[in-house]
């Protein structure tokens, strides 16, 4: 919009409005005669000095007044023309005046560079402006009364003037009223083009006001404002384009916003921030500021909730009732306004179901109390009250069924029937119900069989077995029936075989070989797999051992006698007559190994004595090595150690004799003395002495024996004169050496 002020004051237009809008600001000038002269200090319109001039004007150096070819008389001669023609020519004159290009002489241009010129010009201009203002006030006609204008009688110029006044209010209502004032001009009216230009301008201003609403986030208000522009004006195409652009921007922004919300719910924070950042380039202040800040706060808050939910899930994955309860507590802290609220509710239910799974494992392990303890800790927030109640009913029914009586099974069936058909545990409950119904029949048959077996006779036990065998293989108590049948069968076998074993024990009590053999024969009649088979075999092994000891003990006693007399070879041959696997075979083998060791010891002793008799260092070393193999448990160990110590000193003596003429040879002999002998330590010391003789250490340097020079303490009161006790430098520094 051009700048507007007092309707009676002419103001210059902005440069952007010139060209297609070269007109006076107010309609009154269209019907007002042009003043004969424009004062030389009048302000020229901006932006027109370098446009193509249509009227040349020059300034006289003497008078400084404009000379223009256009005069008021030339315009007023045509005063009788129609109103439209006059007004049109007035606008042409206005355009020409705005396009005047002032040419100033060089002398005037030089004056303008001095401050004295501007002071004088300001003084003259003040009077000229006052004169021009008075002239205009006296010549301008009265303005139309826009508040009571009649569209039927008002002229086009009056309509335009009033419309511009309304448009100057810069409100949607004023602009719409301005458009309604001028849009009814006929298409062939001379001012129609100007009216269309004004309508387009005012429509654009309405759209600009609507744009402000759009920028503040009021899309519906902006569209409603834009649609108030009459659809029959040429500028209405701007409305449709603008609304389409608003809707496109709004739809794109909403898409980014929803995409960010979706990523938040997925806990994909990086992608959520990327979607939010796109709002900064959407082209709408509301979305770029308010909604962007709102979305970033949502993401930041949801991210904190996401960290809590992640921690809760981690605890739940670690397992255990304590961790699951802590996970539920963390997830419960996420508020209902959080975008992760639904995810937290889902997680809480998941954690509760994990607790139910733990309880089910306890129940599968027959730990009913442990299962009920877990399920009672599930918080009500988990919203699994129905599942918890069903599980409790099932667990309590299982506890009743474990008692195994007909009455307890009947109570378990009644308990499990409380679970409704539409519940998740219904199928499992029905499976248990069918099992317990069958089990009731099994329990009744087992009770009857036990009553029959209670009589204790073989016939009664056999009748009990037949009754228990009627329980089908796939029935719940079939395994129990098998165990009971096996017990009754063992009881029958015990009744049948016990007399045999008792007779065998009576025969074996005589203790002789014949009686023991007869007892073994009697007990062997109890076959494998029968109830008393293990007991019979134990007795048979005991009696067989007694028989073998009676048979083999004389051989072992004779062998020990031979060994005590020193005849180890005969003792070994006698003991070997006891065959492996017999009762005394282990004792015989242990004795044989001991006697063989004693034989080897004697052999080593004899061989060592033969070697030592040679008297050389090597033979003595070999003799010592043989004796070192004698076990410490042997009776000859003490005698062998005495011999080894004696021979070690013989070797050392030979080394000392050799040292008189051959120190290296003596060292080698001394080194051959075996460790552990008495002469070993003495030999090592002697070897070091001989090595020092062969390789004496270097003598110490003379300086090693030089006494350290003592320095007398210096005191502040010392005098430079030498005392009688002070030695001369020559005496104190003389080194002392030893030969």
C-alpha positions as CSV (number, residue, x, y, z in Angstrom):
1,X,0.0,0.0,0.0
2,X,1.1,3.5,-0.7
3,X,1.7,5.8,2.2
4,X,-1.4,7.7,3.2
5,X,-2.1,10.6,5.6
6,X,-4.4,13.6,5.5
7,X,-6.7,13.4,2.5
8,X,-6.0,17.1,1.8
9,X,-2.2,16.6,1.7
10,X,-0.4,15.3,-1.4
11,X,2.2,12.6,-0.6
12,X,4.7,11.0,-2.9
13,X,4.2,7.3,-3.9
14,X,6.7,4.5,-3.3
15,X,8.9,3.7,-6.2
16,X,7.4,0.2,-6.4
17,X,3.9,1.7,-7.0
18,X,4.9,3.8,-9.9
19,X,4.3,2.7,-13.5
20,X,0.9,1.1,-13.5
21,X,-0.2,3.1,-10.4
22,X,0.9,6.7,-11.4
23,X,-1.9,8.6,-9.8
24,X,-2.6,11.0,-7.0
25,X,-3.2,9.5,-3.7
26,X,-6.6,11.0,-3.1
27,X,-9.5,11.3,-5.5
28,X,-10.0,15.0,-4.8
29,X,-7.0,15.9,-7.0
30,X,-8.6,14.3,-9.9
31,X,-11.2,17.1,-9.9
32,X,-9.0,19.9,-8.6
33,X,-7.3,22.4,-11.0
34,X,-3.5,22.2,-11.0
35,X,-1.8,25.1,-9.3
36,X,-0.1,27.3,-11.9
37,X,3.4,26.8,-10.5
38,X,5.2,24.3,-8.4
39,X,7.5,26.0,-5.9
40,X,11.1,25.5,-6.5
41,X,11.5,23.9,-3.1
42,X,8.8,21.3,-3.6
43,X,9.8,17.7,-3.0
44,X,10.1,15.7,-6.1
45,X,8.6,12.2,-6.1
46,X,11.3,9.5,-5.4
47,X,12.4,7.1,-8.0
48,X,11.5,9.3,-11.0
49,X,14.6,11.3,-11.7
50,X,16.1,8.7,-14.1
51,X,12.9,7.4,-15.8
52,X,12.3,8.3,-19.4
53,X,11.0,11.9,-19.3
54,X,7.9,12.8,-21.1
55,X,8.0,16.5,-20.2
56,X,11.2,18.5,-20.1
57,X,11.6,21.2,-17.5
58,X,14.4,23.7,-17.0
59,X,15.3,26.0,-14.2
60,X,16.2,29.6,-14.9
61,X,19.4,30.6,-13.1
62,X,18.0,34.0,-12.3
63,X,14.6,33.1,-10.9
64,X,15.1,29.4,-10.0
65,X,11.5,28.7,-11.2
66,X,10.3,25.8,-13.3
67,X,9.4,26.4,-16.9
68,X,6.9,23.7,-18.0
69,X,5.1,23.4,-21.3
70,X,2.0,22.2,-19.4
71,X,-0.2,25.1,-18.0
72,X,-3.4,25.2,-16.1
73,X,-5.1,27.3,-18.7
74,X,-4.5,24.5,-21.3
75,X,-6.2,22.0,-19.0
76,X,-9.1,24.2,-17.9
77,X,-10.1,25.1,-21.5
78,X,-11.7,21.7,-21.7
79,X,-13.8,22.1,-18.5
80,X,-16.9,21.4,-20.4
81,X,-15.9,17.9,-21.2
82,X,-17.4,14.9,-19.4
83,X,-16.3,14.1,-15.9
84,X,-14.5,11.0,-17.0
85,X,-12.5,12.8,-19.7
86,X,-11.4,15.5,-17.2
87,X,-10.4,13.1,-14.6
88,X,-8.4,11.0,-17.2
89,X,-6.5,14.1,-18.3
90,X,-5.8,15.1,-14.7
91,X,-4.2,11.7,-14.2
92,X,-2.1,12.2,-17.3
93,X,-0.9,15.6,-15.9
94,X,-0.1,14.0,-12.6
95,X,2.0,11.3,-14.3
96,X,3.9,14.0,-16.4
97,X,4.6,16.0,-13.3
98,X,6.1,13.0,-11.6
99,X,8.3,12.3,-14.6
100,X,9.9,15.8,-14.6
101,X,13.7,15.7,-14.7
102,X,15.3,18.8,-13.2
103,X,18.4,20.1,-15.0
104,X,20.5,22.4,-12.8
105,X,23.2,24.6,-14.2
106,X,26.8,23.9,-13.2
107,X,26.9,27.1,-11.1
108,X,24.0,25.9,-9.0
109,X,25.5,22.5,-8.7
110,X,28.7,24.1,-7.3
111,X,26.6,26.1,-4.8
112,X,24.9,23.0,-3.5
113,X,28.2,21.7,-2.2
114,X,28.5,24.6,0.3
115,X,26.8,24.8,3.7
116,X,25.9,28.5,3.2
117,X,23.8,27.5,0.3
118,X,21.7,25.0,2.2
119,X,21.1,27.5,5.1
120,X,19.8,30.1,2.6
121,X,17.7,27.5,0.8
122,X,16.1,26.3,4.0
123,X,15.1,29.9,4.9
124,X,13.5,30.5,1.5
125,X,11.8,27.1,1.3
126,X,10.0,27.6,4.6
127,X,8.2,30.6,3.3
128,X,7.5,28.9,-0.1
129,X,6.0,25.8,1.6
130,X,3.7,28.0,3.7
131,X,2.5,29.9,0.6
132,X,1.8,26.7,-1.3
133,X,-0.1,25.2,1.6
134,X,-2.4,28.2,1.8
135,X,-3.0,28.1,-1.9
136,X,-3.9,24.5,-1.9
137,X,-6.3,24.9,1.0
138,X,-8.1,27.7,-0.8
139,X,-8.4,25.9,-4.1
140,X,-9.1,22.2,-3.1
141,X,-12.8,21.3,-3.2
142,X,-14.6,19.4,-0.4
143,X,-14.2,15.7,-0.1
144,X,-17.1,13.3,-0.6
145,X,-19.0,12.0,2.5
146,X,-18.1,8.3,2.4
147,X,-20.2,7.3,5.3
148,X,-23.5,8.3,3.5
149,X,-22.4,7.6,-0.1
150,X,-25.1,6.5,-2.5
151,X,-23.9,3.9,-5.0
152,X,-26.7,4.9,-7.4
153,X,-25.7,8.5,-7.6
154,X,-22.0,8.6,-6.6
155,X,-19.5,9.1,-9.3
156,X,-16.7,6.6,-10.0
157,X,-14.1,8.9,-8.6
158,X,-16.1,9.2,-5.4
159,X,-16.3,5.5,-5.1
160,X,-12.6,5.0,-5.7
161,X,-11.8,7.8,-3.2
162,X,-14.0,6.3,-0.5
163,X,-12.8,2.8,-1.3
164,X,-9.2,3.9,-0.8
165,X,-10.1,5.5,2.5
166,X,-11.7,2.2,3.6
167,X,-8.7,0.2,2.3
168,X,-6.3,2.4,4.3
169,X,-7.7,0.9,7.5
170,X,-5.8,-2.3,6.7
171,X,-8.5,-4.6,7.9
172,X,-10.2,-7.4,6.1
173,X,-13.6,-5.7,6.6
174,X,-12.3,-2.4,5.2
175,X,-10.6,-4.0,2.2
176,X,-13.7,-6.1,1.4
177,X,-15.9,-3.0,1.6
178,X,-13.4,-1.1,-0.7
179,X,-13.6,-3.9,-3.2
180,X,-17.4,-3.9,-3.1
181,X,-17.5,-0.1,-3.8
182,X,-15.5,-0.3,-7.1
183,X,-16.1,-3.8,-8.4
184,X,-19.6,-2.8,-9.8
185,X,-18.1,-0.3,-12.3
186,X,-19.1,-1.3,-15.9
187,X,-16.5,-3.0,-18.0
188,X,-16.4,-0.1,-20.5
189,X,-16.0,2.5,-17.8
190,X,-12.8,4.6,-18.3
191,X,-11.8,3.9,-14.6
192,X,-12.4,0.2,-14.9
193,X,-8.7,-0.6,-15.4
194,X,-7.8,1.4,-12.4
195,X,-10.6,-0.3,-10.4
196,X,-9.3,-3.7,-11.4
197,X,-5.8,-2.7,-10.4
198,X,-7.1,-1.5,-7.0
199,X,-9.1,-4.7,-6.5
200,X,-6.1,-6.9,-7.3
201,X,-4.0,-4.8,-4.9
202,X,-6.6,-5.0,-2.1
203,X,-7.2,-8.7,-2.7
204,X,-3.4,-9.2,-2.3
205,X,-3.6,-7.3,1.0
206,X,-6.4,-9.5,2.2
207,X,-4.4,-12.5,1.3
208,X,-1.4,-11.0,3.2
209,X,-3.6,-10.6,6.3
210,X,-4.8,-14.2,5.8
211,X,-1.1,-15.2,5.5
212,X,-0.5,-13.8,8.9
213,X,-3.3,-16.0,10.3
214,X,-1.8,-18.9,8.5
215,X,1.7,-18.2,10.0
216,X,0.1,-18.2,13.5
217,X,-1.3,-21.6,12.9
218,X,-4.9,-20.6,12.1
219,X,-5.4,-22.4,8.8
220,X,-9.2,-22.4,8.8
221,X,-9.3,-18.8,9.7
222,X,-6.8,-18.0,6.8
223,X,-8.9,-19.9,4.3
224,X,-12.1,-18.3,5.5
225,X,-10.5,-14.9,5.2
226,X,-9.3,-15.6,1.7
227,X,-12.6,-16.9,0.6
228,X,-14.3,-13.7,1.6
229,X,-12.7,-12.1,-1.6
230,X,-15.6,-12.1,-4.1
231,X,-15.3,-14.9,-6.6
232,X,-16.4,-12.7,-9.5
233,X,-13.3,-10.4,-9.4
234,X,-10.4,-11.1,-11.7
235,X,-8.0,-11.5,-8.7
236,X,-9.9,-14.5,-7.4
237,X,-7.4,-16.8,-9.0
238,X,-4.9,-15.6,-6.5
239,X,-7.2,-16.9,-3.7
240,X,-7.3,-20.4,-5.1
241,X,-3.6,-20.6,-5.6
242,X,-2.9,-19.3,-2.1
243,X,-5.3,-21.7,-0.4
244,X,-3.8,-24.6,-2.3
245,X,-0.3,-23.6,-1.2
246,X,-1.5,-23.2,2.5
247,X,-3.1,-26.6,2.4
248,X,-0.1,-28.2,0.8
249,X,2.3,-26.7,3.4
250,X,-0.1,-27.7,6.2
251,X,-0.5,-31.3,4.9
252,X,3.2,-31.7,4.6
253,X,3.8,-30.3,8.1
254,X,1.2,-32.6,9.5
255,X,2.8,-35.5,7.7
256,X,6.2,-34.8,9.2
257,X,4.6,-34.4,12.6
258,X,2.7,-37.7,12.4
259,X,5.8,-39.4,11.1
260,X,7.8,-38.1,14.1
261,X,5.1,-39.3,16.5
262,X,5.1,-42.7,14.9
263,X,8.9,-43.0,15.3
264,X,8.6,-41.9,18.9
265,X,6.1,-44.7,19.6
266,X,8.6,-47.1,18.0
267,X,11.3,-45.6,20.3
268,X,13.4,-44.7,17.2
269,X,14.7,-41.4,18.6
270,X,17.1,-40.5,15.8
271,X,14.6,-40.8,13.1
272,X,12.0,-38.9,15.2
273,X,14.4,-36.0,15.5
274,X,15.1,-36.1,11.7
275,X,11.3,-35.8,11.0
276,X,11.1,-33.0,13.5
277,X,13.9,-31.0,11.9
278,X,12.0,-31.1,8.6
279,X,9.5,-28.7,10.2
280,X,12.1,-26.0,10.3
281,X,12.0,-25.7,6.5
282,X,8.3,-26.0,6.0
283,X,7.7,-22.3,5.3
284,X,5.3,-21.6,8.2
285,X,6.3,-19.8,11.4
286,X,3.7,-21.8,13.5
287,X,5.1,-25.1,12.5
288,X,8.7,-23.9,12.5
289,X,8.5,-22.6,16.0
290,X,5.5,-23.6,18.1
291,X,4.9,-27.1,16.7
292,X,8.7,-27.8,16.3
293,X,9.3,-26.9,20.0
294,X,6.3,-28.9,21.0
295,X,7.5,-31.9,19.1
296,X,11.1,-31.8,20.4
297,X,9.7,-31.6,23.9
298,X,7.6,-34.6,23.2
299,X,10.6,-36.5,21.9
300,X,12.8,-35.6,24.8
301,X,10.1,-36.5,27.3
302,X,9.4,-39.8,25.5
303,X,13.1,-40.5,25.3
304,X,13.3,-40.4,29.1
305,X,10.3,-42.7,29.4
306,X,12.0,-44.9,26.8
307,X,15.1,-45.2,28.9
308,X,13.0,-46.3,31.9
309,X,11.2,-48.8,29.7
310,X,14.5,-50.2,28.3
311,X,15.8,-50.7,31.8
312,X,12.6,-52.4,32.8
313,X,12.9,-54.8,29.8
314,X,16.5,-55.6,30.6
315,X,15.5,-56.5,34.2
316,X,12.7,-58.6,32.9
317,X,15.1,-60.4,30.5
318,X,17.3,-61.3,33.4
319,X,14.4,-63.2,35.0
320,X,13.5,-63.8,38.5
321,X,10.5,-62.6,40.6
322,X,12.4,-59.7,42.1
323,X,13.6,-58.3,38.7
324,X,10.1,-58.7,37.2
325,X,8.5,-56.8,40.1
326,X,11.1,-54.0,39.7
327,X,10.5,-53.9,35.9
328,X,6.7,-53.5,36.5
329,X,7.4,-50.7,38.9
330,X,9.6,-48.9,36.4
331,X,7.1,-49.3,33.6
332,X,4.3,-48.2,35.9
333,X,6.1,-44.8,36.3
334,X,5.3,-43.8,32.7
335,X,2.4,-41.5,32.7
336,X,-0.8,-41.7,30.7
337,X,0.1,-38.6,28.7
338,X,3.4,-40.2,27.5
339,X,3.6,-41.4,23.9
340,X,5.0,-44.6,25.3
341,X,2.1,-45.2,27.7
342,X,0.6,-47.9,25.5
343,X,4.0,-49.5,25.1
344,X,4.4,-49.4,28.9
345,X,1.0,-51.0,29.4
346,X,1.9,-53.8,26.9
347,X,5.3,-54.3,28.7
348,X,3.6,-54.5,32.1
349,X,1.2,-57.2,30.9
350,X,4.2,-59.0,29.3
351,X,6.1,-58.8,32.6
352,X,3.1,-60.2,34.5
353,X,2.8,-63.1,32.1
354,X,6.5,-63.9,32.7
355,X,5.7,-64.1,36.4
356,X,2.8,-66.5,35.5
357,X,5.3,-68.6,33.5
358,X,7.6,-68.8,36.5
359,X,4.7,-69.9,38.6
360,X,3.8,-72.5,36.0
361,X,7.3,-73.9,36.1
362,X,7.0,-74.3,39.9
363,X,3.7,-76.0,39.4
364,X,5.2,-78.4,36.8
365,X,7.8,-79.3,39.4
366,X,5.0,-80.2,41.9
367,X,5.9,-77.1,44.0
368,X,2.3,-75.8,44.5
369,X,3.3,-73.6,47.4
370,X,6.1,-71.9,45.4
371,X,3.7,-71.4,42.5
372,X,1.1,-69.8,44.6
373,X,3.7,-67.6,46.3
374,X,4.8,-66.2,42.9
375,X,1.3,-65.6,41.5
376,X,0.1,-63.8,44.7
377,X,2.9,-61.2,44.1
378,X,1.6,-60.1,40.7
379,X,0.4,-56.5,41.1
380,X,-3.2,-55.6,40.1
381,X,-1.8,-53.0,37.7
382,X,-0.8,-55.9,35.4
383,X,-4.5,-56.4,34.7
384,X,-4.3,-60.1,34.8
385,X,-6.7,-60.7,37.6
386,X,-8.7,-63.3,35.7
387,X,-5.6,-65.2,34.7
388,X,-4.3,-65.0,38.3
389,X,-7.6,-66.3,39.7
390,X,-7.7,-69.2,37.2
391,X,-4.1,-70.2,37.9
392,X,-4.8,-70.1,41.7
393,X,-7.8,-72.4,41.2
394,X,-5.8,-74.8,39.2
395,X,-2.8,-74.8,41.6
396,X,-5.1,-75.4,44.6
397,X,-6.8,-78.2,42.7
398,X,-3.4,-79.8,42.0
399,X,-2.6,-79.6,45.7
400,X,-5.8,-81.4,46.6
401,X,-5.1,-84.1,44.0
402,X,-1.7,-84.8,45.4
403,X,-3.3,-86.3,48.4
404,X,-4.3,-89.2,46.2
405,X,-7.6,-90.1,47.8
406,X,-11.0,-90.4,46.2
407,X,-12.3,-87.5,48.3
408,X,-9.3,-85.2,47.5
409,X,-9.7,-85.9,43.8
410,X,-13.3,-85.1,44.0
411,X,-12.5,-81.8,45.7
412,X,-9.9,-81.1,43.0
413,X,-12.4,-81.7,40.3
414,X,-14.9,-79.2,41.9
415,X,-12.1,-76.6,42.3
416,X,-11.0,-76.8,38.7
417,X,-14.6,-76.5,37.4
418,X,-14.6,-72.9,38.5
419,X,-12.5,-72.0,35.4
420,X,-14.9,-70.7,32.7
421,X,-14.9,-72.1,29.1
422,X,-13.8,-68.7,27.7
423,X,-10.6,-68.5,29.8
424,X,-7.1,-69.3,28.6
425,X,-6.5,-72.1,31.2
426,X,-9.8,-73.8,30.4
427,X,-8.4,-76.5,28.1
428,X,-5.6,-77.3,30.6
429,X,-8.2,-77.5,33.4
430,X,-10.3,-79.9,31.4
431,X,-7.3,-82.1,30.8
432,X,-6.7,-82.3,34.5
433,X,-10.4,-82.9,35.2
434,X,-10.4,-85.9,32.8
435,X,-7.2,-87.2,34.4
436,X,-8.6,-86.9,37.9
437,X,-11.8,-88.6,36.9
438,X,-9.8,-91.6,35.6
439,X,-7.6,-91.4,38.6
440,X,-10.6,-91.7,40.8
441,X,-11.4,-95.1,39.2
442,X,-7.8,-96.2,39.5
443,X,-7.7,-95.2,43.2
444,X,-10.8,-97.2,43.9
445,X,-9.3,-100.3,42.2
446,X,-6.0,-99.9,44.0
447,X,-7.8,-99.5,47.3
448,X,-9.6,-102.8,46.7
449,X,-6.4,-104.5,45.6
450,X,-4.6,-103.3,48.8
451,X,-7.5,-104.7,50.9
452,X,-7.0,-108.1,49.2
453,X,-3.2,-108.0,49.7
454,X,-3.7,-107.2,53.4
455,X,-4.6,-110.8,54.1
456,X,-1.0,-111.7,53.4
457,X,-1.4,-115.2,51.8
458,X,0.0,-116.0,48.4
459,X,-3.6,-116.5,47.1
460,X,-4.6,-113.1,48.5
461,X,-1.6,-111.4,47.0
462,X,-2.2,-113.0,43.6
463,X,-5.8,-111.8,43.7
464,X,-4.6,-108.2,44.6
465,X,-2.3,-108.4,41.6
466,X,-5.1,-109.4,39.3
467,X,-7.2,-106.5,40.5
468,X,-4.4,-103.9,40.0
469,X,-3.7,-105.2,36.5
470,X,-7.2,-104.1,35.4
471,X,-5.9,-100.4,35.5
472,X,-5.2,-99.4,31.9
473,X,-1.7,-98.6,30.7
474,X,-2.5,-95.0,29.9
475,X,-4.4,-94.2,33.1
476,X,-2.8,-91.8,35.6
477,X,-2.3,-94.4,38.3
478,X,-1.0,-97.1,36.0
479,X,2.6,-96.6,37.1
480,X,1.6,-96.7,40.8
481,X,-0.3,-99.9,40.0
482,X,2.8,-101.5,38.4
483,X,4.9,-100.6,41.4
484,X,2.4,-102.1,43.7
485,X,2.1,-105.3,41.6
486,X,5.9,-105.6,41.7
487,X,5.9,-105.3,45.5
488,X,3.2,-107.9,45.8
489,X,5.1,-110.3,43.5
490,X,8.3,-109.8,45.5
491,X,6.3,-110.6,48.6
492,X,5.0,-113.8,47.0
493,X,8.6,-114.8,46.0
494,X,9.9,-114.1,49.5
495,X,7.2,-116.4,50.9
496,X,8.2,-119.1,48.5
497,X,12.0,-118.8,48.8
498,X,12.6,-117.9,52.4
499,X,12.4,-121.6,53.5
500,X,15.1,-122.6,51.0
501,X,17.5,-119.9,52.3
502,X,16.8,-120.8,55.9
503,X,17.6,-124.5,55.3
504,X,20.9,-123.5,53.6
505,X,21.8,-121.4,56.6
506,X,21.1,-124.3,59.0
507,X,23.4,-126.6,57.0
508,X,26.2,-124.1,56.7
509,X,26.2,-123.5,60.4
510,X,28.1,-126.9,60.8
511,X,31.2,-125.2,59.3
512,X,32.9,-128.1,57.5
513,X,33.6,-128.1,53.8
514,X,30.8,-130.7,53.1
515,X,28.2,-128.7,55.0
516,X,29.2,-125.4,53.4
517,X,29.0,-127.0,49.9
518,X,25.6,-128.4,50.6
519,X,24.4,-124.9,51.8
520,X,25.7,-123.3,48.6
521,X,23.8,-125.9,46.6
522,X,20.6,-125.2,48.4
523,X,20.8,-121.4,48.1
524,X,21.6,-121.7,44.4
525,X,18.0,-122.9,43.9
526,X,16.8,-119.3,44.3
527,X,16.8,-118.0,40.6
528,X,17.9,-114.7,39.2
529,X,15.4,-111.9,39.4
530,X,13.6,-113.3,42.4
531,X,13.1,-111.2,45.5
532,X,15.7,-113.1,47.7
533,X,18.2,-113.6,44.8
534,X,20.7,-110.9,46.1
535,X,20.5,-112.2,49.6
536,X,21.1,-115.8,48.5
537,X,24.1,-114.7,46.3
538,X,25.6,-112.9,49.3
539,X,25.3,-116.0,51.4
540,X,26.7,-118.2,48.6
541,X,29.7,-115.9,48.3
542,X,30.3,-116.0,52.0
543,X,30.1,-119.8,52.2
544,X,32.3,-120.3,49.1
545,X,35.0,-118.1,50.6
546,X,35.0,-120.1,53.7
547,X,35.5,-123.3,51.6
548,X,38.4,-121.7,49.6
549,X,40.1,-120.4,52.8
550,X,40.0,-123.9,54.2
551,X,41.5,-125.3,51.1
552,X,44.2,-122.6,50.4
553,X,45.3,-121.6,53.9
554,X,47.8,-124.5,54.2
555,X,49.6,-123.3,51.1
556,X,49.9,-119.8,52.4
557,X,51.1,-120.9,55.8
558,X,53.8,-123.2,54.2
559,X,55.0,-120.4,51.9
560,X,55.5,-118.0,54.8
561,X,57.5,-120.6,56.7
562,X,59.8,-121.0,53.7
563,X,60.3,-117.3,53.4
564,X,61.1,-116.9,57.1
565,X,63.8,-119.4,56.6
566,X,65.2,-117.4,53.7
567,X,64.1,-119.7,51.0
568,X,62.2,-117.1,49.0
569,X,62.2,-119.1,45.8
570,X,60.4,-122.0,47.4
571,X,58.0,-119.7,49.2
572,X,57.0,-118.0,45.9
573,X,56.4,-121.4,44.2
574,X,54.2,-122.6,47.1
575,X,52.1,-119.4,47.2
576,X,51.5,-119.5,43.5
577,X,49.4,-122.6,43.9
578,X,46.6,-120.3,45.2
579,X,44.8,-119.4,42.0
580,X,43.5,-115.9,41.2
581,X,39.9,-115.1,42.1
582,X,40.0,-117.3,45.3
583,X,39.5,-115.9,48.7
584,X,43.2,-115.9,49.7
585,X,44.6,-114.9,46.3
586,X,45.1,-111.2,47.2
587,X,47.1,-112.2,50.3
588,X,49.1,-114.7,48.3
589,X,49.9,-112.1,45.6
590,X,51.0,-109.5,48.1
591,X,53.3,-111.9,49.8
592,X,54.8,-113.1,46.5
593,X,55.6,-109.4,45.5
594,X,57.3,-108.9,48.9
595,X,59.4,-112.0,48.6
596,X,60.4,-111.1,45.0
597,X,61.6,-107.7,46.2
598,X,63.7,-109.3,48.9
599,X,65.2,-111.7,46.3
600,X,66.1,-108.7,44.1
601,X,67.6,-106.9,47.1
602,X,69.9,-109.8,47.9
603,X,70.9,-110.0,44.3
604,X,71.7,-106.2,44.2
605,X,73.6,-106.5,47.5
606,X,75.8,-109.3,46.2
607,X,76.4,-107.5,42.9
608,X,77.3,-104.3,44.6
609,X,79.8,-106.0,46.9
610,X,81.4,-107.6,43.8
611,X,81.7,-104.2,42.2
612,X,83.0,-102.5,45.3
613,X,85.7,-105.1,45.6
614,X,87.3,-103.8,42.5
615,X,88.2,-100.6,44.4
616,X,88.0,-98.1,41.5
617,X,86.0,-94.9,41.7
618,X,83.7,-96.0,38.9
619,X,83.1,-99.4,40.4
620,X,82.3,-97.8,43.8
621,X,79.9,-95.4,42.2
622,X,78.1,-98.3,40.4
623,X,77.9,-100.2,43.6
624,X,76.3,-97.2,45.4
625,X,73.7,-96.9,42.6
626,X,72.7,-100.5,43.0
627,X,72.2,-100.2,46.7
628,X,70.1,-97.1,46.4
629,X,67.4,-99.2,44.7
630,X,66.9,-101.2,47.9
631,X,63.4,-100.2,49.3
632,X,63.5,-98.4,52.7
633,X,61.1,-101.0,54.1
634,X,63.7,-103.7,53.5
635,X,65.6,-105.1,56.4
636,X,68.8,-104.7,54.5
637,X,68.3,-100.9,54.0
638,X,70.3,-99.9,57.1
639,X,73.2,-102.1,56.1
640,X,73.1,-100.8,52.5
641,X,73.3,-97.2,53.7
642,X,76.3,-97.9,55.8
643,X,78.1,-99.5,52.8
644,X,77.1,-96.5,50.5
645,X,78.6,-94.0,53.0
646,X,81.8,-96.0,53.4
647,X,82.2,-96.3,49.6
648,X,81.6,-92.6,49.1
649,X,84.5,-91.8,51.5
650,X,86.7,-94.2,49.5
651,X,86.0,-92.3,46.4
652,X,86.8,-89.0,48.1
653,X,90.1,-90.4,49.4
654,X,91.0,-91.5,45.9
655,X,90.2,-87.9,44.7
656,X,92.5,-86.4,47.4
657,X,95.3,-88.7,46.4
658,X,94.9,-87.7,42.8
659,X,95.0,-84.0,43.7
660,X,98.7,-84.3,44.6
661,X,99.6,-84.5,40.9
662,X,96.3,-84.0,38.9
663,X,93.9,-81.4,40.2
664,X,91.4,-81.7,37.2
665,X,91.4,-85.4,37.5
666,X,90.8,-85.1,41.3
667,X,87.8,-82.8,40.7
668,X,86.2,-85.2,38.2
669,X,86.5,-88.1,40.7
670,X,85.0,-86.0,43.5
671,X,82.1,-85.0,41.3
672,X,81.2,-88.6,40.7
673,X,80.2,-89.1,44.4
674,X,76.4,-89.6,44.4
675,X,74.2,-87.1,46.3
676,X,72.8,-88.3,49.6
677,X,76.0,-90.0,50.7
678,X,78.0,-88.9,53.7
679,X,81.0,-87.7,51.7
680,X,78.9,-85.6,49.2
681,X,79.0,-82.3,51.0
682,X,82.7,-82.6,51.9
683,X,83.5,-83.4,48.3
684,X,81.7,-80.2,47.0
685,X,83.8,-78.1,49.4
686,X,87.0,-79.7,48.3
687,X,86.1,-79.2,44.7
688,X,85.8,-75.4,45.3
689,X,89.2,-75.3,46.9
690,X,90.8,-77.1,44.0
691,X,89.1,-74.8,41.5
692,X,90.5,-71.8,43.3
693,X,94.0,-73.2,43.1
694,X,93.6,-73.8,39.4
695,X,92.0,-70.4,38.7
696,X,93.1,-68.0,41.5
697,X,91.2,-64.7,41.6
698,X,93.1,-61.5,40.4
699,X,94.9,-59.6,43.2
700,X,93.2,-56.4,44.4
701,X,94.5,-53.0,43.0
702,X,96.8,-50.9,45.3
703,X,94.1,-48.2,45.6
704,X,91.8,-50.7,47.2
705,X,94.0,-50.6,50.4
706,X,94.5,-46.7,50.3
707,X,93.2,-45.2,53.5
708,X,90.4,-42.6,53.1
709,X,91.6,-39.0,53.6
710,X,89.9,-37.4,56.6
711,X,88.9,-33.8,56.3
712,X,89.2,-31.6,59.3
713,X,86.0,-29.7,60.2
714,X,86.1,-26.0,59.3
715,X,84.8,-23.6,62.0
716,X,84.1,-19.9,61.6
717,X,86.7,-19.0,64.3
718,X,89.6,-21.0,62.6
719,X,92.7,-19.0,62.0
720,X,95.0,-19.4,59.0
721,X,97.9,-20.4,61.2
722,X,98.7,-24.1,61.3
723,X,98.7,-25.8,64.7
724,X,101.5,-28.2,65.8
725,X,99.0,-31.1,65.5
726,X,98.2,-30.3,61.8
727,X,100.0,-32.5,59.3
728,X,101.5,-31.3,56.1
729,X,99.8,-32.0,52.9
730,X,102.6,-34.2,51.8
731,X,102.3,-36.4,54.9
732,X,98.5,-36.8,54.8
733,X,98.3,-37.6,51.1
734,X,101.0,-40.3,50.9
735,X,99.3,-43.6,49.9
736,X,100.0,-46.7,51.9
737,X,100.2,-50.0,50.0
738,X,100.7,-53.5,51.2
739,X,102.8,-56.1,49.5
